[in-house]
């Protein structure tokens, strides 16, 4: 039995695979597959479709939602002046948002009026997120803090998260 085992091992060791026919087949098959493959290019044309709107006001409100305003609140001893800066809004629209609030009487009433004014601006232009507060030198610190708090939140409603405190230039 040992002679048969030796003979089998010798046959197994001598067997060598001939890869040339397989390589020749792939050499012919690959160009054939490449020639038969269909190559195409997709092209796209960017277009916009008209949007049906119920009336002109809905289109105008959509435009206003995307306009960002910067609200400037100037605090003086006798009044608070609210102005608006914007690149996408005309002068008539800006003048409609500006307001002067009298502080000579009740300061709480002036702050309430300021809050209402800021809420109105935020409701009309929800993309707006910046308020610049410019106090005069004689304004009390507590008034500045109250103004900053009103600009950020009013009755748990977030208004303008970015509040910047600045000095008067010029």
Rosetta blueprint (number, residue, H / E / L):
1 X L
2 X H
3 X H
4 X H
5 X H
6 X H
7 X H
8 X H
9 X H
10 X H
11 X H
12 X H
13 X H
14 X H
15 X L
16 X L
17 X L
18 X L
19 X L
20 X H
21 X H
22 X H
23 X H
24 X H
25 X H
26 X H
27 X H
28 X H
29 X H
30 X H
31 X H
32 X H
33 X H
34 X H
35 X H
36 X H
37 X L
38 X L
39 X L
40 X L
41 X L
42 X L
43 X L
44 X L
45 X L
46 X L
47 X L
48 X L
49 X L
50 X L
51 X L
52 X L
53 X L
54 X L
55 X L
56 X H
57 X H
58 X H
59 X H
60 X H
61 X H
62 X H
63 X H
64 X H
65 X H
66 X H
67 X L
68 X L
69 X L
70 X E
71 X E
72 X E
73 X E
74 X E
75 X E
76 X L
77 X L
78 X L
79 X E
80 X E
81 X E
82 X E
83 X E
84 X E
85 X E
86 X L
87 X L
88 X L
89 X L
90 X L
91 X H
92 X H
93 X H
94 X H
95 X H
96 X H
97 X H
98 X L
99 X E
100 X E
101 X E
102 X E
103 X L
104 X L
105 X L
106 X L
107 X H
108 X H
109 X H
110 X H
111 X H
112 X H
113 X H
114 X H
115 X H
116 X H
117 X H
118 X H
119 X H
120 X H
121 X H
122 X H
123 X H
124 X H
125 X L
126 X L
127 X L
128 X L
129 X L
130 X E
131 X E
132 X E
133 X E
134 X E
135 X E
136 X L
137 X L
138 X L
139 X L
140 X L
141 X H
142 X H
143 X H
144 X H
145 X H
146 X H
147 X H
148 X H
149 X H
150 X H
151 X H
152 X H
153 X E
154 X E
155 X L
156 X L
157 X E
158 X E
159 X L
160 X L
161 X L
162 X E
163 X E
164 X E
165 X E
166 X E
167 X L
168 X L
169 X L
170 X L
